[in-house]
């Protein structure tokens, strides 16, 4: 019953097998191998256009270097107040980009367009003392387990374009959002005005595979130097490419995300039928937030369940009682129906 995070899960057997095969051969280093180049072309196919792709080690690196690539002196990056880039990356985006993060409020983990407009207006391009608006970043799926609809992405993109700001998408759980919406990678990104994407594989069945995708290759003209200078150019980058080869083959990545989402749906349905526990708010991807009696949480922990107690968000739709606890549960490609049902049965018994 491992629900702490999807990055607690291991790697999918297909990814393991492909890495094992790659480990027995020689190939050119530093991203110049035939395999590296073929996977870059595969990203062109997935996104239905020519893109520039750069492999990095972590989601934090992907976000930080994406923002560094579009940085402006004195620049400010706008994000949701609970976004990973502002809450959980130890200031790395600020450090690498030289820009400051500005929080934008909004319910369900999503920036409200009117709040974003108001925040941007505070920092005009000639505001030398306060700093100037430089970029917008949004998370898809969000840290609250919700998913921006295509219309909502359009709304954020429209604001970005009206203000001359590049739009970055943190896609650590990109596949889960895609599966939840039932759309295409192109429709959820560049066709909606996204300029740069952090494309995550680690949370969805890879060992260590993240990519930065530029939908206008001209934006990446100097990025190879930035990646090298920040120690993110792997000498054996083909081992990231090998993971992506298996991950993307026959839409394995979408199948894995679909399974994780289905297990989250099973959790959501189960909590909806319990008297002792309830959903804290609706979610659409593979994160579930629930309010449990403390006794149920303790019983589940004693039986080996792993999950995180969670701080109540500022816009929490209902109160958590003194004998209750808010928890976050994350499902993965490796979550089973038995895991879900056992956890729910523990809650029902309290």
FENCORKA-V591010 format. One line per field, one symbol per residue. phi: phi as a letter, one per 20 degrees, with the letter a starting at -180 (. if undefined). A space follows every 50 residues. Layout:
phi = ???
//
This chain:
phi = .ecfafefffdfgffgfffffffecebfelndfgfgfffgfffgffemaf cdccececfffffffgfffdfcgmecdebffdfgfddcclmgffffemdd ecfcfrfmmdffgfffgfffffcffdefeendgcacccdbfffenecfff fffgfffffgffdmdfdddedgdgffffffemddgffecffdnfecceee cffcoefabccdddedgffdgdfgfffffdmdeffdffffgffffffefl lggffffffgfffffffgffffdeeecbffafccdddcdcddfgffffff ffenfdbdfcffffdgfbfeffdcbecdccebfefdffgfffffffffee
//
